[in-house]
């Protein structure tokens, strides 16, 4: 268990990605932005990722829908790896921010 934001004294458990999502949900949640973990189904340069939207629902995002950070480009995650994705409902773009373990 880690404690993030010691001033607030709120314990936030889980991986760094889970901690980030919990903090945003508690302090700065924006209904137009989502943070998710997705599975890479095709690596760069034509990256595709799969988001899970419910119990059984999945959909694949193509390279045209993705804005990929330099950290992800440098890591070049293979198919099967997981990445942290921020979805923006206003632009219908998905920002692939980092790899996830």
Backbone as CSV, one residue per row, in Angstrom:
resi,resn,N_x,N_y,N_z,CA_x,CA_y,CA_z,C_x,C_y,C_z
1,UNK,0.841,-1.171,0.000,0.000,0.000,0.000,0.887,1.234,0.000
2,UNK,0.523,2.212,-0.804,1.248,3.468,-0.830,0.347,4.589,-0.363
3,UNK,0.967,5.655,0.055,0.193,6.838,0.422,0.604,7.943,-0.529
4,UNK,-0.364,8.461,-1.242,-0.105,9.552,-2.165,-0.758,10.793,-1.589
5,UNK,-0.063,11.905,-1.691,-0.622,13.136,-1.154,-0.659,13.079,0.362
6,UNK,0.511,13.002,0.970,0.573,12.840,2.425,-0.158,13.943,3.166
7,UNK,-0.291,15.122,2.551,-1.037,16.201,3.205,-2.488,15.793,3.438
8,UNK,-3.048,15.060,2.465,-4.441,14.643,2.613,-4.565,13.416,3.497
9,UNK,-3.486,12.640,3.605,-3.507,11.454,4.431,-4.349,10.317,3.874
10,UNK,-4.677,10.372,2.573,-5.515,9.335,1.977,-4.661,8.185,1.470
11,UNK,-4.889,6.975,1.969,-4.157,5.835,1.422,-4.753,5.431,0.076
12,UNK,-3.892,5.236,-0.899,-4.336,4.806,-2.225,-3.558,3.550,-2.552
13,UNK,-4.266,2.437,-2.719,-3.615,1.151,-2.929,-3.524,0.806,-4.400
14,UNK,-2.608,-0.120,-4.719,-2.512,-0.660,-6.063,-1.301,-0.151,-6.814
15,UNK,-1.284,-0.451,-8.100,-0.190,-0.057,-8.968,-0.171,1.460,-9.131
16,UNK,0.926,2.021,-9.657,0.943,3.462,-9.891,-0.216,3.923,-10.783
17,UNK,-0.570,3.137,-11.797,-1.690,3.509,-12.669,-2.993,3.534,-11.884
18,UNK,-3.220,2.540,-11.030,-4.437,2.487,-10.219,-4.474,3.644,-9.228
19,UNK,-3.314,3.997,-8.678,-3.249,5.125,-7.760,-3.611,6.422,-8.471
20,UNK,-3.101,6.600,-9.688,-3.397,7.805,-10.456,-4.891,7.916,-10.735
21,UNK,-5.499,6.829,-11.156,-6.939,6.829,-11.443,-7.727,7.150,-10.181
22,UNK,-7.350,6.566,-9.047,-8.063,6.811,-7.791,-7.962,8.276,-7.381
23,UNK,-6.783,8.863,-7.528,-6.623,10.269,-7.157,-7.447,11.181,-8.048
24,UNK,-7.435,10.934,-9.332,-8.218,11.759,-10.250,-9.701,11.598,-9.949
25,UNK,-10.128,10.389,-9.659,-11.539,10.166,-9.335,-11.947,10.925,-8.079
26,UNK,-11.051,10.987,-7.093,-11.383,11.639,-5.833,-11.255,13.153,-5.870
27,UNK,-10.287,13.673,-6.634,-9.982,15.091,-6.535,-10.200,15.889,-7.808
28,UNK,-10.140,15.280,-8.967,-10.223,16.084,-10.169,-10.921,15.377,-11.295
29,UNK,-11.920,14.614,-10.982,-12.605,13.838,-12.010,-13.298,14.743,-13.015
30,UNK,-13.052,14.464,-14.258,-13.674,15.188,-15.357,-14.435,14.160,-16.166
31,UNK,-15.725,14.334,-16.314,-16.548,13.329,-16.979,-16.211,13.164,-18.457
32,UNK,-15.544,14.157,-19.059,-15.198,14.082,-20.478,-13.879,13.367,-20.725
33,UNK,-13.162,13.010,-19.659,-11.857,12.371,-19.781,-11.878,11.072,-18.998
34,UNK,-11.359,10.003,-19.601,-11.266,8.720,-18.917,-9.823,8.247,-18.921
35,UNK,-9.444,7.525,-17.907,-8.116,6.910,-17.847,-8.328,5.413,-17.744
36,UNK,-7.689,4.682,-18.657,-7.874,3.237,-18.719,-6.548,2.550,-18.996
37,UNK,-6.513,1.276,-18.744,-5.391,0.437,-19.133,-5.873,-0.407,-20.307
38,UNK,-5.089,-0.404,-21.382,-5.459,-1.129,-22.600,-4.353,-2.098,-22.981
39,UNK,-4.720,-3.116,-23.743,-3.746,-4.115,-24.213,-3.347,-3.787,-25.643
40,UNK,-2.045,-3.813,-25.901,-1.522,-3.590,-27.252,-1.821,-4.841,-28.076
41,UNK,-2.493,-4.659,-29.222,-2.768,-5.796,-30.109,-1.860,-5.784,-31.326
42,UNK,-1.279,-4.617,-31.656,-0.292,-4.495,-32.739,0.692,-3.411,-32.314
43,UNK,2.001,-3.680,-32.418,2.998,-2.711,-31.964,3.183,-1.561,-32.968
44,UNK,4.006,-0.603,-32.582,4.370,0.489,-33.478,5.047,-0.073,-34.722
45,UNK,4.958,0.558,-35.865,4.482,1.913,-36.101,2.966,2.001,-36.307
46,UNK,2.296,0.909,-36.537,0.844,0.919,-36.759,0.129,0.373,-35.533
47,UNK,0.432,0.954,-34.386,-0.089,0.465,-33.112,-1.616,0.383,-33.118
48,UNK,-2.110,-0.691,-32.511,-3.529,-0.858,-32.215,-3.613,-1.291,-30.763
49,UNK,-4.636,-0.790,-30.074,-4.828,-1.175,-28.683,-6.275,-1.583,-28.473
50,UNK,-6.500,-2.448,-27.485,-7.840,-2.925,-27.182,-8.251,-2.425,-25.810
51,UNK,-9.372,-1.712,-25.792,-9.972,-1.250,-24.540,-11.095,-2.189,-24.149
52,UNK,-11.251,-2.429,-22.867,-12.394,-3.181,-22.374,-13.389,-2.181,-21.820
53,UNK,-14.602,-2.212,-22.335,-15.602,-1.228,-21.934,-16.627,-1.788,-20.968
54,UNK,-16.602,-3.045,-20.699,-17.552,-3.664,-19.782,-17.128,-5.084,-19.516
55,UNK,-18.068,-5.888,-19.059,-17.747,-7.270,-18.737,-17.217,-8.028,-19.947
56,UNK,-17.873,-7.887,-21.066,-17.511,-8.639,-22.261,-17.132,-7.728,-23.423
57,UNK,-17.490,-6.452,-23.338,-17.303,-5.538,-24.452,-15.844,-5.138,-24.608
58,UNK,-15.355,-5.191,-25.829,-14.006,-4.765,-26.154,-14.059,-4.045,-27.485
59,UNK,-13.180,-3.061,-27.668,-13.055,-2.490,-28.991,-11.616,-2.074,-29.228
60,UNK,-11.224,-2.131,-30.490,-9.852,-1.868,-30.892,-9.753,-0.462,-31.461
61,UNK,-8.739,0.266,-31.007,-8.448,1.597,-31.519,-7.271,1.502,-32.479
62,UNK,-7.425,2.102,-33.653,-6.372,2.105,-34.665,-5.423,3.282,-34.453
63,UNK,-4.307,3.241,-35.134,-3.275,4.274,-35.021,-3.837,5.678,-35.267
64,UNK,-4.791,5.815,-36.172,-5.348,7.125,-36.504,-6.071,7.758,-35.327
65,UNK,-6.524,6.946,-34.368,-7.259,7.445,-33.208,-6.349,7.709,-32.015
66,UNK,-5.054,7.390,-32.159,-4.127,7.448,-31.037,-3.136,8.593,-31.172
67,UNK,-2.850,9.226,-30.055,-1.736,10.160,-29.951,-0.785,9.505,-28.956
68,UNK,0.411,9.189,-29.406,1.326,8.352,-28.631,2.460,9.201,-28.060
69,UNK,2.692,9.075,-26.755,3.739,9.852,-26.088,5.124,9.338,-26.464
70,UNK,6.100,10.200,-26.261,7.487,9.823,-26.518,7.934,8.658,-25.652
71,UNK,7.431,8.585,-24.418,7.794,7.483,-23.521,7.339,6.145,-24.079
72,UNK,6.154,6.119,-24.687,5.640,4.879,-25.271,6.412,4.548,-26.546
73,UNK,6.718,5.558,-27.328,7.514,5.316,-28.541,8.867,4.734,-28.164
74,UNK,9.502,5.299,-27.136,10.810,4.800,-26.690,10.720,3.375,-26.154
75,UNK,9.639,3.070,-25.432,9.474,1.718,-24.868,9.091,0.709,-25.935
76,UNK,8.405,1.157,-26.991,7.951,0.299,-28.085,7.344,-1.010,-27.566
77,UNK,6.223,-0.906,-26.838,5.640,-2.106,-26.229,5.173,-3.116,-27.283
78,UNK,5.456,-4.380,-27.051,5.046,-5.426,-27.996,3.569,-5.773,-27.841
79,UNK,3.042,-6.516,-28.783,1.673,-7.026,-28.677,1.558,-7.817,-27.377
80,UNK,0.471,-7.601,-26.661,0.254,-8.261,-25.384,0.622,-7.398,-24.192
81,UNK,1.410,-6.349,-24.404,1.778,-5.438,-23.319,0.587,-4.540,-22.996
82,UNK,0.655,-3.888,-21.851,-0.410,-2.982,-21.435,0.094,-1.549,-21.409
83,UNK,-0.794,-0.623,-21.761,-0.462,0.795,-21.771,-1.553,1.575,-21.042
84,UNK,-1.185,2.758,-20.540,-2.122,3.652,-19.876,-2.640,4.632,-20.926
85,UNK,-3.957,4.732,-21.026,-4.594,5.528,-22.072,-5.536,6.553,-21.438
86,UNK,-5.452,7.785,-21.929,-6.399,8.824,-21.529,-7.305,9.082,-22.723
87,UNK,-8.596,8.929,-22.524,-9.563,9.159,-23.586,-10.210,10.525,-23.424
88,UNK,-10.340,11.256,-24.532,-10.951,12.581,-24.520,-12.219,12.550,-25.349
89,UNK,-13.371,12.612,-24.682,-14.660,12.550,-25.375,-14.878,13.723,-26.319
90,UNK,-14.281,14.876,-26.008,-14.477,16.055,-26.849,-13.828,15.912,-28.220
91,UNK,-12.685,15.219,-28.280,-11.962,15.108,-29.549,-12.010,13.707,-30.146
92,UNK,-12.524,12.735,-29.405,-12.516,11.332,-29.829,-11.102,10.832,-30.097
93,UNK,-10.117,11.387,-29.393,-8.739,10.932,-29.478,-8.381,10.215,-28.185
94,UNK,-7.407,9.352,-28.281,-6.938,8.604,-27.124,-5.435,8.806,-27.021
95,UNK,-4.993,9.254,-25.859,-3.594,9.570,-25.623,-2.939,8.390,-24.912
96,UNK,-1.992,7.747,-25.573,-1.281,6.605,-25.005,-0.083,7.197,-24.245
97,UNK,-0.176,7.189,-22.923,0.754,7.951,-22.091,1.981,7.182,-21.621
98,UNK,1.804,5.903,-21.280,2.925,5.161,-20.689,2.616,3.682,-20.737
99,UNK,3.611,2.885,-20.447,3.394,1.443,-20.337,2.906,1.138,-18.931
100,UNK,2.243,0.019,-18.774,1.733,-0.404,-17.469,2.193,-1.819,-17.199
101,UNK,2.410,-2.143,-15.940,2.829,-3.500,-15.563,1.709,-4.225,-14.889
